[in-house]
Amino acid sequence: MAGRRLLLTGGAGFIGSHLLDALLAAGDQVTVIDNFNSYYDPAIKRSNLSRHLGGSAFELIEGDVCDPTVWESLDPDEGWRGILHIAARAGVRPSIEQPALYWQTNVEGTETALSWACSGHSTIPFLFASSSSVYGDSNIPPYAESAAHPAPVSPYGETKLAAERLLETYRLEHGLPYVVLRFFTVYGPRQRPDLAIHKFARLMDLGEPIPVF
């Protein structure tokens, strides 16, 4: 018996590729959309997917979630059981230098995905990868969804919060079922090379000093 048919954006990245492994191991059929951007070495992301290439339950679409033609190539009425929207422009500090790029990918890209999810005869349940960056300076740990209203202090955090608000709008307008996950510091094998734990581990392995800010 075939498993669920799922659409996974950003499935070649750190979190997305681990999710892909788990879904395929559970017997699901997964279509991945990923544009293999150059934020870090695309070869790393291609390696994350290499074990699944050619598998009967796996399909790869190389494209940008902001590109409407990518979505037009997919029929929303072909039995999709869910969209797992992990794709995003990552990084807090770079978002300060390129806020428009982050808005385009993280907000407009999410809106494009949401429009597609609601374009068929029934809405497709939506899981969204948000970030602890939405909390900003507004809350004192421990953080909770019910705490004071988030107040991001970076363009990256603002884009994630704006995307969350879009989800609620689509729930009200279309009855879209959704779940938001606000990730904190996720770490482990395949972690992005620009993140602190990856950097620290690499420097320790090389016997080099760790910079402290």
Disulfide bonds with the S-S distance in Angstrom:
none
